[in-house]
């Protein structure tokens, strides 16, 4: 029997990273669904794995998938809910917590934001714990894909936390601010790439390089908005790793796997089934600025219902069911990072060339311009279209200082650089607060 992320339930955490998983005497690291797997593990309670169980060599594959299993649900949930800070997702009922997010309120007393923080921080802690335990368990840690993948998820969790929160903690440690958090993520991705290369997994190796490129891009903008001014060398690093990713695998895509009885694709669940949030109606048949025709990357169907305010609701077709995988990093983003880097370097022709490499995959006509502002606007549009509903909208709003149209006047005046604080639970239980 193959045991992968779709066979695991998300960890039931009571206090996320506040606890510090390494301090648990009994570690609820991997709640396994063992129906049909009699004899797989000989433990008294197979849904509660104690420290001594984790030395069982038969647990190696299950441990290897634990980081992904714990990250998958919180990731899709955060994208579906917290991306309401941008202009791609809106709320269709009258739930206060969601309306506050949609209006741009980034205060701490928001149950959805706090739940996302706790779950993402717990997923980060699990991934790091798994790396340590696998390193002690296996004979080939330098080429073990389970270790590589958990390094990747530990890095990805850091990047996602910093997209929405002003800081985070790791296993009850001190607060980690954006610049340090992104550099720590780069270290994790470097480890993932090195081990994946040794294991012969070009897709994961390329995805790790692409994730490093995204992190360096983030550092570039965080440095600007932190008051230190532009550091072009950071975007040069982003471009270097984006090119390395594409050289390793020109069509890479590192994806989270979903499927019952484990975590299901929260974007499909929310947008097509649960009807709590919906893609913003403006993306239905949105016109590509070059061709003047509907952009095929915005995969919205015709109106199916009305929200409580009479707003039209559409189904998205980017993900077709509960088990549709969700890309965390893929080749198109690397190409657009190179386009941005070329623009930062003053190479306008190069920026246009890389924009069109993305557009050609959709048989869209070439974009042409020699105006810096027009090229930047096109890059922003291409990211919006290519990475639609993939968790980049709010990040790009912050980086390019784009005020979301749905925000209240008060929040518009506060600007886009404020992010959610860590959860009240974290603050109450972490001695560093």
Residue pairs with C-beta under 8 A, 6 or more apart in sequence:
1 36
1 37
1 40
3 32
3 37
3 40
3 61
3 62
3 65
4 61
4 65
4 257
5 65
5 68
5 69
5 72
5 256
5 257
5 258
5 262
5 263
6 257
6 258
6 259
6 260
6 262
6 323
7 32
7 33
7 261
7 262
8 30
8 31
8 32
8 33
8 62
8 65
8 66
8 69
8 262
9 31
9 33
9 69
9 261
9 262
9 263
10 31
10 69
10 70
10 72
10 73
10 74
10 119
10 262
10 263
11 28
11 29
11 30
11 31
11 69
11 70
11 122
11 123
11 126
12 28
12 31
13 19
13 28
13 118
13 119
13 122
15 118
15 425
15 429
16 117
16 118
16 119
16 121
16 122
16 125
16 423
16 425
16 426
17 118
17 121
17 122
17 124
17 125
17 168
17 169
17 170
17 171
17 172
17 426
18 121
18 169
18 172
18 425
18 426
18 428
18 429
18 430
19 125
19 171
19 172
19 429
20 125
20 171
20 172
20 173
21 27
21 29
21 125
21 126
21 128
21 129
21 171
22 129
22 132
22 171
23 171
23 172
24 51
25 51
26 48
26 50
26 51
27 49
27 50
27 51
27 54
27 129
28 48
28 49
29 49
29 54
29 63
29 66
29 126
29 129
29 130
30 49
30 59
30 62
30 63
30 66
30 69
31 47
31 48
32 40
32 41
32 46
32 47
32 49
32 62
33 261
33 262
34 40
34 41
34 46
40 58
41 53
41 56
41 58
41 59
43 49
43 50
43 53
49 59
53 59
54 63
54 133
54 137
55 137
57 137
60 134
60 137
60 138
60 146
61 146
63 130
63 133
63 134
63 137
63 146
64 130
64 134
64 144
64 145
64 146
64 147
64 149
64 150
65 146
65 149
66 126
66 127
66 130
66 150
67 123
67 126
67 127
67 130
67 131
67 149
67 150
67 152
67 153
67 154
68 149
68 153
68 256
68 257
69 262
69 263
70 122
70 123
70 126
70 127
71 120
71 123
71 126
71 127
71 153
71 156
71 157
71 256
72 256
72 257
72 258
72 262
72 263
72 326
73 119
73 263
73 264
73 266
74 116
74 119
74 120
74 122
74 123
75 120
75 123
75 156
75 160
75 256
75 326
75 328
75 391
76 256
76 258
76 263
76 265
76 266
76 267
76 326
77 116
77 119
77 266
78 116
78 119
78 120
78 160
78 164
78 391
79 266
79 267
79 326
79 389
79 390
79 391
80 89
80 266
80 267
80 269
80 270
80 271
80 277
81 89
81 98
81 101
81 112
81 116
81 270
81 277
82 101
82 112
82 113
82 116
82 164
82 394
82 420
83 89
83 389
83 391
83 393
83 394
84 90
84 91
84 98
84 101
84 102
84 277
84 406
85 101
85 102
85 104
85 106
85 164
85 394
85 397
85 404
86 393
86 394
86 396
86 397
86 404
87 280
87 282
87 393
87 397
87 404
87 405
87 406
88 279
88 280
88 283
88 384
88 388
88 389
88 393
89 277
89 278
89 279
89 280
89 389
89 393
90 102
90 277
90 278
90 280
90 307
90 311
90 406
91 98
91 99
91 101
91 102
91 276
91 277
92 275
92 276
92 277
92 278
92 307
92 308
92 311
92 313
93 275
93 276
93 307
93 308
94 308
95 276
97 110
97 111
97 112
97 113
98 112
98 276
98 277
100 107
100 110
101 110
101 112
101 113
102 406
103 406
103 407
103 408
103 411
104 404
104 406
104 407
104 408
104 411
104 412
104 414
105 408
105 411
106 113
106 411
106 418
106 419
106 420
108 114
108 420
108 421
108 423
108 424
109 424
110 420
113 164
113 420
113 423
114 423
114 424
114 425
115 423
116 164
117 161
117 164
117 165
117 168
117 420
117 422
117 423
117 426
118 423
118 425
118 426
120 157
120 160
120 161
120 168
121 157
121 161
121 168
121 169
121 170
121 422
121 426
123 153
123 157
124 154
124 157
124 158
124 161
124 168
124 170
125 170
125 171
127 150
127 151
127 153
127 154
127 157
128 150
128 154
128 170
128 171
130 146
130 150
131 147
131 150
131 151
131 154
134 141
134 144
134 146
134 147
134 150
135 141
135 147
138 144
138 146
138 147
141 147
141 195
142 194
142 195
142 198
143 195
143 198
143 199
144 195
144 199
145 195
145 196
145 199
145 201
145 204
147 195
148 191
148 192
148 193
148 195
148 196
148 199
148 201
148 204
148 208
149 192
149 204
151 188
151 189
151 191
151 192
151 195
151 208
152 188
152 189
152 192
152 204
152 207
152 208
152 211
152 254
154 188
155 184
155 185
155 186
155 187
155 188
155 189
155 192
155 208
155 211
155 215
156 185
156 211
156 328
156 329
158 168
158 176
158 181
158 182
158 184
158 185
158 188
159 181
159 182
159 185
159 211
159 214
159 215
159 218
160 391
161 168
161 181
162 168
162 178
162 181
162 182
162 218
163 391
163 394
163 395
163 419
164 394
164 419
164 420
165 419
165 420
165 421
165 422
166 177
166 178
166 418
166 419
166 420
166 421
166 422
167 175
167 176
167 177
167 178
167 181
167 421
167 422
168 175
168 176
168 181
168 422
169 175
169 176
169 422
169 426
169 430
169 432
170 176
172 429
172 430
172 431
172 432
173 432
174 432
175 422
175 432
175 433
176 184
178 218
178 222
178 226
179 219
179 222
179 223
179 226
182 215
182 216
182 218
182 219
182 222
183 215
183 219
185 211
185 215
186 212
186 215
186 216
189 208
189 209
189 211
189 212
189 215
190 208
190 212
192 204
192 205
192 208
192 211
193 204
193 205
193 208
193 209
193 212
196 202
196 204
196 205
196 208
197 205
202 248
202 249
202 252
203 249
203 252
203 253
203 254
204 254
205 248
205 249
206 245
206 246
206 248
206 249
206 252
206 331
207 245
207 252
207 253
207 254
207 328
207 329
207 330
208 245
208 254
209 241
209 242
209 244
209 245
209 248
209 334
210 241
210 242
210 245
210 252
210 254
210 329
210 330
210 331
210 333
210 334
211 254
211 328
211 329
212 241
213 237
213 238
213 239
213 240
213 241
213 242
213 245
213 333
213 334
213 337
214 238
214 329
214 333
214 337
216 234
216 235
216 237
216 238
216 241
217 234
217 235
217 238
217 337
217 340
218 395
218 399
219 234
220 230
220 231
220 232
220 234
220 235
220 238
220 344
221 398
221 399
223 229
223 230
223 231
223 234
224 230
225 398
225 399
225 417
230 344
232 344
232 345
235 340
235 341
235 344
235 345
236 341
236 345
238 337
238 340
238 341
239 337
239 338
239 341
239 342
242 334
242 335
242 337
242 338
242 341
243 334
243 338
245 252
245 331
245 334
246 252
246 331
246 334
246 335
249 331
250 331
251 331
252 329
252 330
252 331
253 327
253 329
253 330
253 331
254 327
254 328
254 329
254 330
255 325
255 326
255 327
255 328
256 325
256 326
256 328
257 323
257 325
258 264
258 265
258 322
258 323
258 324
258 325
258 326
259 322
259 323
260 322
260 323
264 322
264 323
265 319
265 321
265 322
265 323
265 324
265 325
265 326
267 316
267 318
267 319
267 326
267 389
268 316
268 319
268 320
268 321
268 322
268 324
269 322
270 276
270 277
271 277
271 278
271 279
271 315
271 316
271 389
272 315
272 316
275 305
275 313
278 307
278 313
278 314
279 300
279 314
279 316
279 388
279 389
281 303
281 311
281 312
281 313
281 314
283 298
283 300
283 388
284 298
284 300
284 302
284 303
284 312
284 314
285 294
285 298
285 300
286 294
286 295
286 298
286 385
287 293
287 294
287 295
288 294
288 295
288 364
288 385
289 378
289 381
290 359
290 364
290 365
290 366
290 367
291 364
291 365
295 362
295 364
295 385
296 362
296 364
297 362
297 385
297 386
297 388
298 385
298 388
299 316
299 317
299 318
299 388
300 314
300 315
300 316
300 317
301 314
301 315
301 316
301 317
302 314
303 312
303 313
303 314
304 313
304 314
304 315
305 313
306 312
306 313
307 313
316 389
318 388
318 389
319 326
326 390
327 390
332 358
332 361
332 386
332 387
333 383
333 386
333 387
333 392
335 354
335 357
335 358
336 354
336 355
336 358
336 379
336 382
336 383
336 386
336 387
338 350
338 354
339 350
339 351
339 352
339 353
339 354
339 355
339 358
339 379
339 382
340 351
340 379
342 348
342 350
342 351
342 353
342 354
343 351
343 372
343 375
343 376
343 379
348 369
348 370
348 372
348 375
349 370
351 375
351 379
352 367
352 368
352 369
352 375
355 367
355 375
355 378
355 379
355 382
356 366
356 367
358 382
358 386
359 365
359 366
359 367
359 382
360 366
367 378
369 375
369 378
380 396
380 400
380 402
383 392
383 396
384 393
384 396
387 393
396 402
397 403
397 404
397 416
398 416
398 417
398 419
401 415
401 416
401 417
402 416
403 412
403 415
403 416
404 416
421 427
422 433
426 433
427 433
